[in-house]
Amino acid sequence: MAFRQVSSPHAHGAQNTARLMQLVVWATIPGLIALTWHFGWGSFINVMLASITAVISEALILKMRRRPVGFYLGDYSAVVTAVLLGLALPPLCPWWVVVIGTVFSVVIAKQLFGGLGYNPFNPAMVGYVVVLISFPIEMTTWVTPLALLPDGITHPDFLESLKLVFFSTSPMDGVTGATPLDSFKHAAGLTVDQIYQQDSLFSQAMFAGVGWEWVNLGFLVGGIVLLGSRVFTWHGPVAMLVTLALMSLIFWDSGSSQSPGSPLMHLFSGASMMGAFFILTDPVSSAVSNRGRLIYGALIGILVYIIRAWGNYPDAVAFAILLANFTAPFIDNYTLPRTYGHTDRRKATERLEDK
Amino acid sequence: MSIVSISEVTKNGLWTNNPALVQLLGLCPLLAVTGTVVNALGLGLATMMVLIGSNIIVSLIRHHVSDAVRLPVFVIIIATFVTCAELIMKAFTYELYQILGIFIPLIVTNCAILGRAEAFASKQSVGMAALDGFMMGLGFLMVLVCLGAVRELLGQGTLLADMQLLLGPIANSWTLRPFGEGYSFLIAILPPGAFLVMGFLMAIKNAIDWQIKLKAEAHKPAPVKGAKRIRTTGHIS
């Protein structure tokens, strides 16, 4: 009888990178369905186009870097980046916006920094911000939610959408409109009640904004599924959402014309839920300890609110997360957990001689 | 300091020790004003002029300035030439002068210039110092123009736009539009674009150096197997 000698660890989890990444992709489906239902086929096309672009560009750059292509493509990280970017981009935006954003994410934000695990910034958000800054018109043209379209008009069907994405030269007319966060940005001088009465985006909504509340609920459901399967811990998302709600409560100003909107509106508008559960939980670019994640999430919540309320852009999740990514190593330095067998916590930069 | 040859100085300035690509000196103007070719060319020429002038003067006075006060003296010499450059640009290319704004006076703080004064001009003959100033300036200018061209082309889809600001009415119709009207990719013109393009230029330079090194190694004769090592120390009786 032969004894096989194996070194530790002896207990293996069922998770590996590829399965985790696949799980994240599946968890975006409720959000994608909500987006497709309310805003037409645009987001679905974005996701597909971004995924194809991501896989091709990842394969090419891996080849250039002389790394094993199959091994790194098999971890699905490029697909996750592409799916998240595709969901973040406005539906029916021109194809080159999607392609440029994806190539930037995969090639520059991820592979040029050393590939998965070495990127200091969330690749999807880098790609998003690059196209947002570069193509302001295309990136701020959002489709009107289905419920608000005039009678007899619907979103373009799948083939029509493909045509719009690939061959349209001018931004669409007729089916585009403001998002809830846009409305608040541009309705200076109106009280919250007045905005809610005037804008059918709010008057026909259940609690936040037509369509957007469902999209955010979809991402919330997906996020809870991921939380349940322990893909990430609750600290980051909860810290971000609570801080965002607190900030909007503090500056709610009882709905005056200065108010940037209610907590419910902020939690269920724009990319709040997607950012909280799918972007800031990126294990590579976020803080690593639980305490660190609480601080990191809270920082993002504060930044999102500050930029939304007083900044130039209507939504801020991408900027807030990139800014917080900068701080993650610093947060990590001061929030390392106590190591087993030691009495004190230590700092990452601490040297033995200091003791 | 050892005697240097003309070819060595040339090669150093343009390639092996390029102030922008290798020493990474003077990055502030390099990144700030390279949105278009004409800005890059304007600032590059001004920097080159200052570099040549300061190198010559520093070399001329190198035996008469004590070590203790050399840096203030160098800075005053550089500042003098920068003022000259500024006045010249004000007189002949006023619009360009206004576009470049603060970055013309800021040439004083370009470390590449002080660096050459300290490391080269204060130890070499006047001729060599002038040549070094010219070559370093040219190396800097080339990188500036490359960056300007790439950023202008990517960012606003033009090449050589507004060259008349520097070269006069001759260049009125030089603007090229390879991508047609209405093209824009803002990030290339914004500061992040400068860093990105600069990074790619450095990567290309390193890749070329790498290829050259590989080629040189391939051509080197392989050591003969079994050959004895020549004894270089000791005395064999």
Boltz contact constraints between the chains, C-beta under 6 A:
constraints:
  - contact:
      token1: [A, 130]
      token2: [B, 187]
      max_distance: 6.0
  - contact:
      token1: [A, 133]
      token2: [B, 186]
      max_distance: 6.0
  - contact:
      token1: [A, 133]
      token2: [B, 187]
      max_distance: 6.0
  - contact:
      token1: [A, 134]
      token2: [B, 185]
      max_distance: 6.0
  - contact:
      token1: [A, 134]
      token2: [B, 186]
      max_distance: 6.0
  - contact:
      token1: [A, 134]
      token2: [B, 187]
      max_distance: 6.0
